[in-house]
């Protein structure tokens, strides 16, 4: 992680991601979409890695962001 305790990376669709550690197993994700809109969510490290909304639709950006974060944090 960098000096500000965050990890930064870009998704395959050019969405920029910043991840900050909130507590021991909670992470704050901020996604900046290519059109400038933002999406944020909190992810618990011990939670399931299936990311569906209340309708059961899977959010591909969130899934990719968590997968890349896990990959980067294991390096």
C-alpha positions as CSV (number, residue, x, y, z in Angstrom):
1,X,0.0,0.0,0.0
2,X,1.1,3.6,-0.5
3,X,1.8,6.2,2.1
4,X,-1.9,7.2,2.4
5,X,-2.8,3.5,3.1
6,X,-4.6,3.0,-0.1
7,X,-4.2,0.8,-3.2
8,X,-5.0,2.3,-6.6
9,X,-5.6,0.4,-9.8
10,X,-7.6,0.5,-13.0
11,X,-10.2,-2.0,-14.1
12,X,-10.5,-3.4,-17.7
13,X,-13.1,-0.8,-18.6
14,X,-10.9,2.1,-17.4
15,X,-12.7,2.5,-14.1
16,X,-10.3,3.9,-11.5
17,X,-10.4,2.2,-8.1
18,X,-9.1,3.4,-4.7
19,X,-9.2,1.0,-1.8
20,X,-8.6,2.1,1.8
21,X,-8.5,-0.1,4.9
22,X,-11.2,0.9,7.4
23,X,-10.7,-1.8,10.1
24,X,-9.0,-5.1,10.3
25,X,-11.2,-6.8,7.8
26,X,-13.2,-3.9,6.2
27,X,-12.2,-2.1,3.1
28,X,-13.7,1.0,1.5
29,X,-13.8,0.9,-2.3
30,X,-14.2,4.0,-4.4
31,X,-14.8,3.5,-8.1
32,X,-14.6,6.3,-10.6
33,X,-16.3,5.2,-13.8
34,X,-15.1,6.3,-17.2
35,X,-18.0,8.8,-17.5
36,X,-16.9,10.5,-14.2
37,X,-19.7,9.0,-12.0
38,X,-18.6,7.4,-8.7
39,X,-19.6,4.2,-6.9
40,X,-18.6,3.3,-3.4
41,X,-19.0,0.3,-1.2
42,X,-17.6,-1.4,1.9
43,X,-16.3,-4.9,1.5
44,X,-15.6,-7.2,4.5
45,X,-12.6,-9.5,3.9
46,X,-14.3,-12.4,5.5
47,X,-17.5,-12.0,3.4
48,X,-18.7,-14.0,0.4
49,X,-17.2,-13.0,-2.9
50,X,-20.5,-13.0,-4.7
51,X,-21.7,-9.4,-5.4
52,X,-25.3,-9.1,-6.3
53,X,-27.7,-6.3,-5.7
54,X,-31.2,-6.7,-4.1
55,X,-32.5,-8.0,-7.5
56,X,-29.8,-10.7,-7.6
57,X,-28.0,-9.0,-10.5
58,X,-24.2,-9.4,-10.3
59,X,-22.1,-6.2,-10.6
60,X,-19.1,-7.0,-12.8
61,X,-17.2,-3.9,-11.8
62,X,-17.4,-4.7,-8.1
63,X,-16.5,-8.3,-8.7
64,X,-13.4,-7.3,-10.8
65,X,-12.4,-4.6,-8.3
66,X,-12.4,-7.1,-5.3
67,X,-10.6,-9.7,-7.4
68,X,-7.9,-7.3,-8.4
69,X,-7.6,-6.0,-4.8
70,X,-7.1,-9.5,-3.5
71,X,-4.5,-10.2,-6.2
72,X,-2.6,-7.0,-5.4
73,X,-2.7,-7.5,-1.7
74,X,-1.3,-11.0,-2.0
75,X,1.8,-9.8,-3.9
